[in-house]
Amino acid sequence: MRPNTDKQPATPATPATPATPATPATPATDHDDLRSVEAGLDRLQTIGTDRVRPWQRFTTSVLPPVLCVVALIAIWQIWIVIVQPRPDLAPGPLTVLGAIGDAWESGKLQQAVGTSLARGILGFLIAVVIGTPLGMLLAEVRPLRRALGPLISGLQVLPSVAWVPAAILWFGLSDATVYFVVLMGAVPSIINGLIAGVSQMPPQLRQVGTVLGAGRVQMAILIVLPAALPGYVAGLKQGWAFSWRSLMAAEIIATGGSIGFGLGSLLDQSRQLADLPSVLATILLILAIGILVELLAFAPLERRMLRGRGLLVVGTR
């Protein structure tokens, strides 16, 4: 027999079923996920930055210092009752309050407060107008900062009362003497505060401004100055403190002539009359005005700046 040599055809292999591709995410799903991430980041930035209610601000910002002042006055009065010192050397709070009432009835108090406040505010505003461009100039031009920076710091350390004798010789007994001393006390602090704020600015902000095509003036006004705002505000606060102290020193020393009657003049007049209750009353008024300006002007400005940067936590201020 002849063997069967016919080959059976091989059964073709069944092709593998291709894997089902993953279904691409729809644009709507991606958009929803992105919005969720953005909402979470915004929530992280705004935690604790909600506006507080007026009564919360009163209890956290106003009430503690008021209670502290009341406690100090009570301790003062208790000490007066127990020790009973000489009234001409250690008057009690009621005696000092009576001196304030007498100055109010005579009209001296209103005149002194109005004159000193007008001088202080006007002198500080002039210092801001002078110190801000000078601070920006020194912050942007490094050779100029290296040359004048130590001099500005030295002027800030120098007690402004040292300028009073020279100012009297230059300007006489006039308001120009007072304003000169105020400017010499406030301008260096504003300049140094602005320089410190610019030095702490992230360098990436300048690069962004360059990419966007900002010129030197636009870079300084729209990018550098807002970024340096924390240091600038600190310099403004310190500048006001120095200007107020300089004003009091100038009014105490430079009396007479065409210089008006301010709180410093009232303080020196009470000293000449050996009227210690009036002296203490004037000192307390000078202190109170400085605190009120801080609370009414600089504290809201600082609070707004911190809230805009997401750094204000509810109940801390």
KELUM-116513 format. One record per residue (C-alpha): x negated, y negated, z negated; residue number from 1. Coordinates in pm, 1 decimal. Layout:
// KELUM-116513
> X,Y,Z,NUM
...
// end
This chain:
// KELUM-116513
> 0.0,0.0,0.0,1
> -102.0,-346.9,74.6,2
> -123.4,-559.8,-232.4,3
> 88.1,-872.3,-250.0,4
> -154.8,-1156.4,-220.4,5
> 103.7,-1432.9,-191.0,6
> 51.3,-1690.1,-463.8,7
> 348.1,-1824.5,-639.5,8
> 355.0,-2205.7,-632.5,9
> 267.1,-2360.9,-967.2,10
> 548.9,-2526.6,-1142.5,11
> 468.9,-2898.9,-1159.0,12
> 423.7,-3037.0,-1510.3,13
> 699.0,-3253.0,-1636.5,14
> 568.7,-3611.0,-1655.9,15
> 554.9,-3759.8,-2005.4,16
> 827.6,-3998.9,-2087.5,17
> 674.4,-4345.0,-2110.4,18
> 701.5,-4515.5,-2450.9,19
> 975.6,-4764.6,-2479.5,20
> 817.5,-5112.7,-2501.7,21
> 896.8,-5319.7,-2808.6,22
> 1174.4,-5560.8,-2758.9,23
> 1025.4,-5913.6,-2753.6,24
> 1151.4,-6154.3,-3016.1,25
> 1402.4,-6396.5,-2883.6,26
> 1312.2,-6765.7,-2884.8,27
> 1593.4,-6831.3,-3126.8,28
> 1445.3,-6587.7,-3378.8,29
> 1099.5,-6748.5,-3350.7,30
> 1253.4,-7090.8,-3397.0,31
> 1442.0,-6978.7,-3708.0,32
> 1126.4,-6826.6,-3857.1,33
> 932.6,-7146.0,-3789.1,34
> 1202.7,-7356.1,-3951.7,35
> 1196.4,-7128.9,-4257.8,36
> 820.1,-7166.6,-4290.8,37
> 843.4,-7543.8,-4251.2,38
> 1119.0,-7562.7,-4509.6,39
> 909.1,-7363.6,-4754.5,40
> 607.8,-7587.7,-4705.0,41
> 821.3,-7898.8,-4743.1,42
> 966.4,-7755.4,-5061.2,43
> 617.6,-7694.4,-5199.4,44
> 525.2,-8054.5,-5123.3,45
> 837.5,-8203.5,-5277.0,46
> 855.6,-7999.7,-5597.7,47
> 861.0,-8243.0,-5884.8,48
> 874.3,-8552.2,-5661.3,49
> 1247.2,-8616.5,-5681.5,50
> 1354.3,-8953.9,-5807.8,51
> 1414.1,-8958.8,-6177.2,52
> 1722.7,-9109.5,-6327.1,53
> 1702.8,-9449.1,-6500.5,54
> 1760.1,-9306.0,-6847.5,55
> 1484.9,-9048.6,-6791.0,56
> 1243.9,-9321.2,-6686.2,57
> 1345.5,-9525.7,-6990.9,58
> 1285.9,-9240.1,-7231.9,59
> 952.8,-9138.8,-7076.8,60
> 802.5,-9477.2,-6985.2,61
> 964.6,-9754.6,-7187.5,62
> 1073.7,-9597.3,-7513.9,63
> 735.5,-9454.1,-7632.5,64
> 542.4,-9786.2,-7625.0,65
> 839.4,-9969.0,-7781.4,66
> 853.4,-9719.2,-8066.5,67
> 476.4,-9748.7,-8109.1,68
> 498.9,-10129.1,-8137.7,69
> 784.8,-10104.3,-8386.2,70
> 586.9,-9856.3,-8595.4,71
> 279.5,-10082.3,-8598.1,72
> 487.3,-10383.5,-8703.7,73
> 647.9,-10177.2,-8980.2,74
> 305.2,-10065.3,-9105.1,75
> 187.5,-10425.5,-9093.6,76
> 483.8,-10545.1,-9299.3,77
> 445.3,-10260.3,-9551.5,78
> 78.2,-10351.2,-9595.0,79
> 171.0,-10714.9,-9653.5,80
> 428.9,-10617.4,-9919.0,81
> 196.4,-10377.8,-10101.4,82
> -135.3,-10566.3,-10086.6,83
> 6.7,-10922.1,-10088.7,84
> -297.9,-11094.5,-9934.0,85
> -342.0,-11469.0,-9897.3,86
> -85.2,-11598.6,-9646.1,87
> -339.3,-11828.7,-9481.5,88
> -573.5,-11534.4,-9411.5,89
> -330.2,-11249.1,-9344.3,90
> 18.2,-11368.0,-9247.4,91
> 295.7,-11113.1,-9215.1,92
> 493.4,-11034.5,-8900.2,93
> 786.9,-11247.7,-9015.5,94
> 555.0,-11548.6,-9053.4,95
> 411.6,-11490.9,-8706.7,96
> 761.1,-11458.8,-8564.0,97
> 848.3,-11789.3,-8729.7,98
> 546.1,-11950.1,-8560.0,99
> 672.7,-11827.3,-8223.9,100
> 1012.2,-11980.7,-8298.6,101
> 854.1,-12314.0,-8392.9,102
> 651.5,-12320.9,-8070.2,103
> 966.9,-12243.1,-7873.6,104
> 1161.5,-12524.5,-8038.0,105
> 883.9,-12773.8,-7970.2,106
> 863.0,-12671.1,-7602.6,107
> 494.0,-12581.8,-7623.7,108
> 557.3,-12212.2,-7574.4,109
> 750.7,-12250.8,-7249.5,110
> 495.2,-12494.3,-7111.2,111
> 196.8,-12278.0,-7203.1,112
> 346.7,-11954.7,-7067.7,113
> 460.4,-12118.1,-6744.5,114
> 122.9,-12283.8,-6682.2,115
> -82.7,-11972.2,-6753.0,116
> 142.8,-11741.7,-6551.1,117
> 137.7,-11975.1,-6251.4,118
> -240.3,-12001.5,-6266.6,119
> -291.1,-11630.9,-6317.7,120
> -60.9,-11519.8,-6035.0,121
> -187.4,-11778.9,-5786.8,122
> -551.0,-11710.1,-5871.6,123
> -497.4,-11335.0,-5839.2,124
> -327.1,-11372.2,-5499.2,125
> -615.0,-11585.6,-5374.8,126
> -855.1,-11319.5,-5503.0,127
> -664.8,-11052.2,-5308.9,128
> -679.8,-11259.8,-4990.5,129
> -1055.5,-11305.9,-5032.8,130
> -1147.4,-10964.7,-5172.5,131
> -956.2,-10742.8,-4929.4,132
> -1132.2,-10844.6,-4604.6,133
> -1467.4,-10863.0,-4781.1,134
> -1412.8,-10513.8,-4922.7,135
> -1319.6,-10376.0,-4581.0,136
> -1624.6,-10543.4,-4426.8,137
> -1862.5,-10397.4,-4682.8,138
> -1696.5,-10056.7,-4661.5,139
> -1723.8,-10039.5,-4281.7,140
> -2068.8,-10193.6,-4233.6,141
> -2315.1,-9975.4,-4422.2,142
> -2620.9,-10204.5,-4396.0,143
> -2415.9,-10487.8,-4539.4,144
> -2291.3,-10262.7,-4819.5,145
> -2645.4,-10156.0,-4906.5,146
> -2753.6,-10518.7,-4916.3,147
> -2461.5,-10673.6,-5106.4,148
> -2325.8,-10374.5,-5300.4,149
> -2556.7,-10415.3,-5603.0,150
> -2483.2,-10787.9,-5613.8,151
> -2106.9,-10726.1,-5615.0,152
> -2142.6,-10469.3,-5892.8,153
> -2356.3,-10711.8,-6090.9,154
> -2095.9,-10985.8,-6056.2,155
> -1831.9,-10742.8,-6178.9,156
> -2036.5,-10663.5,-6489.9,157
> -2119.6,-11027.3,-6558.0,158
> -1872.0,-11176.1,-6811.0,159
> -1668.6,-11433.0,-6623.9,160
> -1680.8,-11666.6,-6923.6,161
> -2045.1,-11726.9,-6830.3,162
> -1921.4,-11917.8,-6523.9,163
> -1723.6,-12170.4,-6729.8,164
> -2010.9,-12412.4,-6810.1,165
> -2129.1,-12416.4,-6448.2,166
> -1773.7,-12458.6,-6320.3,167
> -1718.7,-12756.2,-6553.5,168
> -2033.9,-12922.3,-6417.7,169
> -1931.7,-12850.8,-6057.9,170
> -1559.6,-12929.8,-6067.6,171
> -1511.4,-13121.5,-6391.0,172
> -1217.9,-13065.1,-6624.5,173
> -969.7,-12976.0,-6351.6,174
> -766.6,-12679.2,-6234.2,175
> -1041.5,-12599.2,-5983.0,176
> -1261.0,-12494.0,-6273.9,177
> -999.8,-12247.3,-6394.9,178
> -935.5,-12100.7,-6049.1,179
> -1307.7,-12063.3,-5981.4,180
> -1356.6,-11862.8,-6300.3,181
> -1052.2,-11648.2,-6218.9,182
> -1184.7,-11572.7,-5870.1,183
> -1529.1,-11481.4,-5998.0,184
> -1366.5,-11235.6,-6235.8,185
> -1117.9,-11073.5,-5995.6,186
> -1282.0,-11065.1,-5650.9,187
> -1570.6,-10824.1,-5734.6,188
> -1328.5,-10571.2,-5888.5,189
> -1103.5,-10576.3,-5580.8,190
> -1402.2,-10535.3,-5347.3,191
> -1547.1,-10243.6,-5542.3,192
> -1208.9,-10073.2,-5570.3,193
> -1156.5,-10091.2,-5194.7,194
> -1508.9,-9966.8,-5124.7,195
> -1451.6,-9671.1,-5358.2,196
> -1121.9,-9588.5,-5186.5,197
> -1281.3,-9595.0,-4840.4,198
> -1570.5,-9377.1,-4960.0,199
> -1323.7,-9111.5,-5079.9,200
> -1134.4,-9103.2,-4748.2,201
> -1155.3,-8771.5,-4556.4,202
> -1376.5,-8817.0,-4245.2,203
> -1126.1,-8626.8,-4032.5,204
> -893.4,-8928.7,-4040.5,205
> -1147.5,-9139.4,-3855.9,206
> -1189.5,-8866.0,-3598.4,207
> -813.4,-8851.5,-3544.6,208
> -802.7,-9228.4,-3499.9,209
> -1085.7,-9211.8,-3246.0,210
> -908.0,-8938.4,-3050.5,211
> -590.4,-9145.8,-3045.1,212
> -783.2,-9441.2,-2906.3,213
> -768.9,-9672.5,-3207.5,214
> -999.2,-9973.9,-3195.3,215
> -1200.1,-10104.2,-3488.8,216
> -924.5,-10337.1,-3607.8,217
> -652.4,-10075.3,-3563.9,218
> -870.3,-9815.6,-3734.8,219
> -922.2,-10044.6,-4034.7,220
> -559.5,-10158.3,-4073.1,221
> -363.4,-9847.3,-3973.3,222
> -590.5,-9563.7,-4089.0,223
> -865.9,-9670.5,-4329.0,224
> -669.5,-9907.5,-4551.4,225
> -370.2,-9671.4,-4606.7,226
> -607.1,-9381.5,-4675.3,227
> -801.9,-9592.1,-4926.3,228
> -485.0,-9703.8,-5105.9,229
> -548.9,-9517.0,-5436.6,230
> -885.3,-9682.9,-5489.3,231
> -751.5,-10014.5,-5362.9,232
> -462.1,-10012.2,-5610.9,233
> -702.5,-9925.3,-5892.7,234
> -916.1,-10219.8,-5787.9,235
> -612.5,-10447.7,-5785.5,236
> -517.7,-10342.1,-6137.5,237
> -867.7,-10402.3,-6262.1,238
> -881.3,-10730.7,-6072.4,239
> -565.3,-10852.6,-6244.9,240
> -706.3,-10755.7,-6584.5,241
> -1027.2,-10947.6,-6516.3,242
> -841.6,-11247.2,-6376.5,243
> -613.0,-11267.5,-6682.0,244
> -908.5,-11243.7,-6921.8,245
> -1105.7,-11498.5,-6720.0,246
> -811.4,-11734.9,-6722.6,247
> -778.1,-11720.0,-7100.0,248
> -1151.7,-11778.2,-7145.2,249
> -1147.3,-12077.4,-6912.1,250
> -840.9,-12230.8,-7079.9,251
> -993.7,-12192.8,-7425.7,252
> -1326.5,-12353.1,-7333.2,253
> -1223.3,-12607.8,-7068.2,254
> -968.2,-12829.2,-7239.4,255
> -876.6,-13187.8,-7169.6,256
> -904.2,-13387.4,-6849.7,257
> -648.7,-13293.0,-6584.8,258
> -630.3,-12929.7,-6696.7,259
> -277.1,-12836.6,-6790.2,260
> -163.6,-12693.1,-7121.5,261
> -183.2,-12314.0,-7106.7,262
> -190.0,-12027.2,-7351.8,263
> -564.2,-12065.0,-7396.9,264
> -516.9,-12430.3,-7481.7,265
> -241.6,-12339.3,-7727.6,266
> -471.1,-12081.9,-7887.9,267
> -757.4,-12331.0,-7922.8,268
> -523.0,-12597.2,-8059.9,269
> -393.8,-12357.4,-8324.6,270
> -752.3,-12271.3,-8414.7,271
> -838.7,-12637.5,-8461.1,272
> -539.1,-12679.5,-8691.4,273
> -636.4,-12365.3,-8890.1,274
> -288.2,-12230.6,-8815.9,275
> -351.2,-11856.3,-8827.7,276
> 14.3,-11753.7,-8771.7,277
> 17.5,-11955.5,-8447.9,278
> -316.7,-11806.2,-8348.2,279
> -186.8,-11451.6,-8396.1,280
> 139.7,-11540.0,-8222.4,281
> -48.0,-11668.7,-7916.8,282
> -270.2,-11360.1,-7908.1,283
> 35.8,-11135.7,-7915.3,284
> 196.6,-11337.8,-7634.8,285
> -115.8,-11305.6,-7418.1,286
> -115.9,-10930.5,-7482.6,287
> 255.8,-10896.2,-7410.3,288
> 232.5,-11083.0,-7079.6,289
> -53.9,-10862.8,-6964.1,290
> 141.8,-10548.8,-7049.9,291
> 459.3,-10674.4,-6880.4,292
> 275.0,-10752.6,-6557.5,293
> 127.6,-10404.2,-6562.9,294
> 467.8,-10239.9,-6619.4,295
> 667.6,-10455.7,-6378.2,296
> 419.8,-10494.6,-6091.7,297
> 148.9,-10230.6,-6082.6,298
> 327.0,-9931.6,-6236.4,299
> 607.1,-9929.3,-5971.0,300
> 348.8,-9977.8,-5695.5,301
> 141.6,-9688.1,-5821.7,302
> 451.5,-9472.7,-5866.1,303
> 563.2,-9540.0,-5509.5,304
> 218.4,-9461.5,-5373.4,305
> 198.3,-9131.2,-5561.1,306
> 551.7,-9035.3,-5457.2,307
> 469.8,-9102.4,-5092.2,308
> 170.2,-8870.2,-5119.1,309
> 361.1,-8595.6,-5299.2,310
> 155.5,-8638.4,-5618.1,311
> 422.1,-8762.3,-5858.1,312
> 567.0,-8503.9,-6094.9,313
> 900.9,-8571.1,-6260.5,314
> 868.5,-8676.3,-6620.6,315
> 500.7,-8771.9,-6606.1,316
> 554.4,-9144.4,-6546.7,317
// end
